[in-house]
Amino acid sequence: MAGRGVGGGPPPGGGGGGRAPPPPPRAPRPRGTGKRRSTRKRSFATHWYAWAMVAPVVVVIGVIIGYPLVRGIYLSFTDANERNVARSIGVNQIPATYEFVGVDNYVDALTGSQFLDTLVWTVVWTVACVSITFALGLGLANLLNRRIAGRSVYRMLLILPWAVPGFVSVFAWRFLFDERRGLLNEILAGGGISAVPWLNDPTVAKLAVIAVNVWLGVPFMMVALLGGLQSIPGELYEAAEMDGANAWQRFRNITMPGLSSVSTTVILLSTIWTFNMFPVIFLLTRGGPGEATQILVTQAYKFSFEISPRDFAQSSTWGVLILVLLMVFAAIYRRVLRKQGEVW
């Protein structure tokens, strides 16, 4: 009797050493977005200051980039040109008369030879520039990562092309490539070699624009890869050297894996920049001679600002196709990296 609780029930600890009955199971929580919403609310309440700082930038980007993008996509489905868009002549306001034509512009661009020929050269130009720039940047980064005399001076001189504004550099190279008064042909003439039509021969002009773009892109590639090299622990090289690994084996098994994340970023950025490298082509050759060096972005510019009547619909169509191509490249590149174990 003394072992029973009030009312004759079992003692608090359970009679006979048994355990208390388990609590009844909870009803399953209905699936929904309640948990996500609460998480978002807590995140906003915690980081409201960061959201407040980012908001003006988002608004500005939305106005500067978002509106032209949406407007360009819309015009690509019309037949808008200089003669049928809304315009003002004195005090007279002429309304727009262009019409919606659906995907006709895209069909014409993708089935015509001009877009495909320009796309082939744009891809060749991009692959050549990025490959050469990466190879030279990697070689110079490895060289400057060693303890050599005057290393700081070499770094400053190699970064100089990056510090000079792009249009100034292109104009300087245009002067060097001048067939009659250019410094390069003056040097060749001093050696008894006839003048080279650097910008007037289609093949030579293509090589010239690639050389100029590589000269402009090497400093960025070198600085980025040099930072990646300096983040690789030196103990790895010392251990590999003690194990008898030669220079090529150390480069292949230590340097390249250690630079994988940096290489991923710089190759992607360099590809996008080179694919849309308007200043080099436009200022150096204006797409010439003929259409030999015309890339997609300069051709889109030509449709909108150089030909008469200016074809805004065709220019917008090429712009949208350029955006789609770059998005597809980024998606494929990301998928390949994920298969290789890289997180991007």
Secondary structure as a PSIPRED ss2 file (coil, helix, strand):
# PSIPRED VFORMAT (PSIPRED V4.0)

   1 M C   1.000  0.000  0.000
   2 A C   1.000  0.000  0.000
   3 G C   1.000  0.000  0.000
   4 R C   1.000  0.000  0.000
   5 G C   1.000  0.000  0.000
   6 V H   0.000  1.000  0.000
   7 G H   0.000  1.000  0.000
   8 G H   0.000  1.000  0.000
   9 G C   1.000  0.000  0.000
  10 P C   1.000  0.000  0.000
  11 P C   1.000  0.000  0.000
  12 P C   1.000  0.000  0.000
  13 G C   1.000  0.000  0.000
  14 G C   1.000  0.000  0.000
  15 G H   0.000  1.000  0.000
  16 G H   0.000  1.000  0.000
  17 G H   0.000  1.000  0.000
  18 G C   1.000  0.000  0.000
  19 R C   1.000  0.000  0.000
  20 A C   1.000  0.000  0.000
  21 P C   1.000  0.000  0.000
  22 P C   1.000  0.000  0.000
  23 P C   1.000  0.000  0.000
  24 P C   1.000  0.000  0.000
  25 P C   1.000  0.000  0.000
  26 R C   1.000  0.000  0.000
  27 A C   1.000  0.000  0.000
  28 P C   1.000  0.000  0.000
  29 R C   1.000  0.000  0.000
  30 P C   1.000  0.000  0.000
  31 R C   1.000  0.000  0.000
  32 G C   1.000  0.000  0.000
  33 T C   1.000  0.000  0.000
  34 G H   0.000  1.000  0.000
  35 K H   0.000  1.000  0.000
  36 R H   0.000  1.000  0.000
  37 R H   0.000  1.000  0.000
  38 S H   0.000  1.000  0.000
  39 T H   0.000  1.000  0.000
  40 R H   0.000  1.000  0.000
  41 K H   0.000  1.000  0.000
  42 R H   0.000  1.000  0.000
  43 S H   0.000  1.000  0.000
  44 F H   0.000  1.000  0.000
  45 A H   0.000  1.000  0.000
  46 T H   0.000  1.000  0.000
  47 H C   1.000  0.000  0.000
  48 W H   0.000  1.000  0.000
  49 Y H   0.000  1.000  0.000
  50 A H   0.000  1.000  0.000
  51 W H   0.000  1.000  0.000
  52 A H   0.000  1.000  0.000
  53 M H   0.000  1.000  0.000
  54 V H   0.000  1.000  0.000
  55 A H   0.000  1.000  0.000
  56 P H   0.000  1.000  0.000
  57 V H   0.000  1.000  0.000
  58 V H   0.000  1.000  0.000
  59 V H   0.000  1.000  0.000
  60 V H   0.000  1.000  0.000
  61 I H   0.000  1.000  0.000
  62 G H   0.000  1.000  0.000
  63 V H   0.000  1.000  0.000
  64 I H   0.000  1.000  0.000
  65 I H   0.000  1.000  0.000
  66 G H   0.000  1.000  0.000
  67 Y H   0.000  1.000  0.000
  68 P H   0.000  1.000  0.000
  69 L H   0.000  1.000  0.000
  70 V H   0.000  1.000  0.000
  71 R H   0.000  1.000  0.000
  72 G H   0.000  1.000  0.000
  73 I H   0.000  1.000  0.000
  74 Y H   0.000  1.000  0.000
  75 L H   0.000  1.000  0.000
  76 S C   1.000  0.000  0.000
  77 F C   1.000  0.000  0.000
  78 T E   0.000  0.000  1.000
  79 D C   1.000  0.000  0.000
  80 A C   1.000  0.000  0.000
  81 N C   1.000  0.000  0.000
  82 E C   1.000  0.000  0.000
  83 R C   1.000  0.000  0.000
  84 N C   1.000  0.000  0.000
  85 V C   1.000  0.000  0.000
  86 A C   1.000  0.000  0.000
  87 R E   0.000  0.000  1.000
  88 S E   0.000  0.000  1.000
  89 I E   0.000  0.000  1.000
  90 G C   1.000  0.000  0.000
  91 V C   1.000  0.000  0.000
  92 N E   0.000  0.000  1.000
  93 Q E   0.000  0.000  1.000
  94 I E   0.000  0.000  1.000
  95 P C   1.000  0.000  0.000
  96 A C   1.000  0.000  0.000
  97 T C   1.000  0.000  0.000
  98 Y C   1.000  0.000  0.000
  99 E C   1.000  0.000  0.000
 100 F E   0.000  0.000  1.000
 101 V C   1.000  0.000  0.000
 102 G C   1.000  0.000  0.000
 103 V C   1.000  0.000  0.000
 104 D H   0.000  1.000  0.000
 105 N H   0.000  1.000  0.000
 106 Y H   0.000  1.000  0.000
 107 V H   0.000  1.000  0.000
 108 D H   0.000  1.000  0.000
 109 A H   0.000  1.000  0.000
 110 L H   0.000  1.000  0.000
 111 T H   0.000  1.000  0.000
 112 G C   1.000  0.000  0.000
 113 S H   0.000  1.000  0.000
 114 Q H   0.000  1.000  0.000
 115 F H   0.000  1.000  0.000
 116 L H   0.000  1.000  0.000
 117 D H   0.000  1.000  0.000
 118 T H   0.000  1.000  0.000
 119 L H   0.000  1.000  0.000
 120 V H   0.000  1.000  0.000
 121 W H   0.000  1.000  0.000
 122 T H   0.000  1.000  0.000
 123 V H   0.000  1.000  0.000
 124 V H   0.000  1.000  0.000
 125 W H   0.000  1.000  0.000
 126 T H   0.000  1.000  0.000
 127 V H   0.000  1.000  0.000
 128 A H   0.000  1.000  0.000
 129 C H   0.000  1.000  0.000
 130 V H   0.000  1.000  0.000
 131 S H   0.000  1.000  0.000
 132 I H   0.000  1.000  0.000
 133 T H   0.000  1.000  0.000
 134 F H   0.000  1.000  0.000
 135 A H   0.000  1.000  0.000
 136 L H   0.000  1.000  0.000
 137 G H   0.000  1.000  0.000
 138 L H   0.000  1.000  0.000
 139 G H   0.000  1.000  0.000
 140 L H   0.000  1.000  0.000
 141 A H   0.000  1.000  0.000
 142 N H   0.000  1.000  0.000
 143 L H   0.000  1.000  0.000
 144 L H   0.000  1.000  0.000
 145 N C   1.000  0.000  0.000
 146 R C   1.000  0.000  0.000
 147 R C   1.000  0.000  0.000
 148 I C   1.000  0.000  0.000
 149 A C   1.000  0.000  0.000
 150 G C   1.000  0.000  0.000
 151 R H   0.000  1.000  0.000
 152 S H   0.000  1.000  0.000
 153 V H   0.000  1.000  0.000
 154 Y H   0.000  1.000  0.000
 155 R H   0.000  1.000  0.000
 156 M H   0.000  1.000  0.000
 157 L H   0.000  1.000  0.000
 158 L H   0.000  1.000  0.000
 159 I H   0.000  1.000  0.000
 160 L H   0.000  1.000  0.000
 161 P H   0.000  1.000  0.000
 162 W H   0.000  1.000  0.000
 163 A H   0.000  1.000  0.000
 164 V C   1.000  0.000  0.000
 165 P C   1.000  0.000  0.000
 166 G H   0.000  1.000  0.000
 167 F H   0.000  1.000  0.000
 168 V H   0.000  1.000  0.000
 169 S H   0.000  1.000  0.000
 170 V H   0.000  1.000  0.000
 171 F H   0.000  1.000  0.000
 172 A H   0.000  1.000  0.000
 173 W H   0.000  1.000  0.000
 174 R H   0.000  1.000  0.000
 175 F H   0.000  1.000  0.000
 176 L H   0.000  1.000  0.000
 177 F C   1.000  0.000  0.000
 178 D C   1.000  0.000  0.000
 179 E C   1.000  0.000  0.000
 180 R C   1.000  0.000  0.000
 181 R C   1.000  0.000  0.000
 182 G C   1.000  0.000  0.000
 183 L H   0.000  1.000  0.000
 184 L H   0.000  1.000  0.000
 185 N H   0.000  1.000  0.000
 186 E H   0.000  1.000  0.000
 187 I H   0.000  1.000  0.000
 188 L H   0.000  1.000  0.000
 189 A H   0.000  1.000  0.000
 190 G H   0.000  1.000  0.000
 191 G C   1.000  0.000  0.000
 192 G C   1.000  0.000  0.000
 193 I C   1.000  0.000  0.000
 194 S C   1.000  0.000  0.000
 195 A C   1.000  0.000  0.000
 196 V C   1.000  0.000  0.000
 197 P C   1.000  0.000  0.000
 198 W C   1.000  0.000  0.000
 199 L C   1.000  0.000  0.000
 200 N C   1.000  0.000  0.000
 201 D C   1.000  0.000  0.000
 202 P H   0.000  1.000  0.000
 203 T H   0.000  1.000  0.000
 204 V H   0.000  1.000  0.000
 205 A H   0.000  1.000  0.000
 206 K H   0.000  1.000  0.000
 207 L H   0.000  1.000  0.000
 208 A H   0.000  1.000  0.000
 209 V H   0.000  1.000  0.000
 210 I H   0.000  1.000  0.000
 211 A H   0.000  1.000  0.000
 212 V H   0.000  1.000  0.000
 213 N H   0.000  1.000  0.000
 214 V H   0.000  1.000  0.000
 215 W H   0.000  1.000  0.000
 216 L H   0.000  1.000  0.000
 217 G H   0.000  1.000  0.000
 218 V H   0.000  1.000  0.000
 219 P H   0.000  1.000  0.000
 220 F H   0.000  1.000  0.000
 221 M H   0.000  1.000  0.000
 222 M H   0.000  1.000  0.000
 223 V H   0.000  1.000  0.000
 224 A H   0.000  1.000  0.000
 225 L H   0.000  1.000  0.000
 226 L H   0.000  1.000  0.000
 227 G H   0.000  1.000  0.000
 228 G H   0.000  1.000  0.000
 229 L H   0.000  1.000  0.000
 230 Q H   0.000  1.000  0.000
 231 S C   1.000  0.000  0.000
 232 I C   1.000  0.000  0.000
 233 P C   1.000  0.000  0.000
 234 G H   0.000  1.000  0.000
 235 E H   0.000  1.000  0.000
 236 L H   0.000  1.000  0.000
 237 Y H   0.000  1.000  0.000
 238 E H   0.000  1.000  0.000
 239 A H   0.000  1.000  0.000
 240 A H   0.000  1.000  0.000
 241 E H   0.000  1.000  0.000
 242 M H   0.000  1.000  0.000
 243 D C   1.000  0.000  0.000
 244 G C   1.000  0.000  0.000
 245 A C   1.000  0.000  0.000
 246 N C   1.000  0.000  0.000
 247 A H   0.000  1.000  0.000
 248 W H   0.000  1.000  0.000
 249 Q H   0.000  1.000  0.000
 250 R H   0.000  1.000  0.000
 251 F H   0.000  1.000  0.000
 252 R H   0.000  1.000  0.000
 253 N H   0.000  1.000  0.000
 254 I H   0.000  1.000  0.000
 255 T H   0.000  1.000  0.000
 256 M H   0.000  1.000  0.000
 257 P H   0.000  1.000  0.000
 258 G H   0.000  1.000  0.000
 259 L C   1.000  0.000  0.000
 260 S H   0.000  1.000  0.000
 261 S H   0.000  1.000  0.000
 262 V H   0.000  1.000  0.000
 263 S H   0.000  1.000  0.000
 264 T H   0.000  1.000  0.000
 265 T H   0.000  1.000  0.000
 266 V H   0.000  1.000  0.000
 267 I H   0.000  1.000  0.000
 268 L H   0.000  1.000  0.000
 269 L H   0.000  1.000  0.000
 270 S H   0.000  1.000  0.000
 271 T H   0.000  1.000  0.000
 272 I H   0.000  1.000  0.000
 273 W H   0.000  1.000  0.000
 274 T H   0.000  1.000  0.000
 275 F H   0.000  1.000  0.000
 276 N C   1.000  0.000  0.000
 277 M C   1.000  0.000  0.000
 278 F H   0.000  1.000  0.000
 279 P H   0.000  1.000  0.000
 280 V H   0.000  1.000  0.000
 281 I H   0.000  1.000  0.000
 282 F H   0.000  1.000  0.000
 283 L H   0.000  1.000  0.000
 284 L H   0.000  1.000  0.000
 285 T C   1.000  0.000  0.000
 286 R C   1.000  0.000  0.000
 287 G C   1.000  0.000  0.000
 288 G C   1.000  0.000  0.000
 289 P C   1.000  0.000  0.000
 290 G C   1.000  0.000  0.000
 291 E C   1.000  0.000  0.000
 292 A C   1.000  0.000  0.000
 293 T C   1.000  0.000  0.000
 294 Q C   1.000  0.000  0.000
 295 I C   1.000  0.000  0.000
 296 L H   0.000  1.000  0.000
 297 V H   0.000  1.000  0.000
 298 T H   0.000  1.000  0.000
 299 Q H   0.000  1.000  0.000
 300 A H   0.000  1.000  0.000
 301 Y H   0.000  1.000  0.000
 302 K H   0.000  1.000  0.000
 303 F H   0.000  1.000  0.000
 304 S H   0.000  1.000  0.000
 305 F H   0.000  1.000  0.000
 306 E C   1.000  0.000  0.000
 307 I C   1.000  0.000  0.000
 308 S C   1.000  0.000  0.000
 309 P C   1.000  0.000  0.000
 310 R C   1.000  0.000  0.000
 311 D C   1.000  0.000  0.000
 312 F H   0.000  1.000  0.000
 313 A H   0.000  1.000  0.000
 314 Q H   0.000  1.000  0.000
 315 S H   0.000  1.000  0.000
 316 S H   0.000  1.000  0.000
 317 T H   0.000  1.000  0.000
 318 W H   0.000  1.000  0.000
 319 G H   0.000  1.000  0.000
 320 V H   0.000  1.000  0.000
 321 L H   0.000  1.000  0.000
 322 I H   0.000  1.000  0.000
 323 L H   0.000  1.000  0.000
 324 V H   0.000  1.000  0.000
 325 L H   0.000  1.000  0.000
 326 L H   0.000  1.000  0.000
 327 M H   0.000  1.000  0.000
 328 V H   0.000  1.000  0.000
 329 F H   0.000  1.000  0.000
 330 A H   0.000  1.000  0.000
 331 A H   0.000  1.000  0.000
 332 I H   0.000  1.000  0.000
 333 Y H   0.000  1.000  0.000
 334 R H   0.000  1.000  0.000
 335 R H   0.000  1.000  0.000
 336 V H   0.000  1.000  0.000
 337 L H   0.000  1.000  0.000
 338 R H   0.000  1.000  0.000
 339 K H   0.000  1.000  0.000
 340 Q C   1.000  0.000  0.000
 341 G C   1.000  0.000  0.000
 342 E C   1.000  0.000  0.000
 343 V C   1.000  0.000  0.000
 344 W C   1.000  0.000  0.000
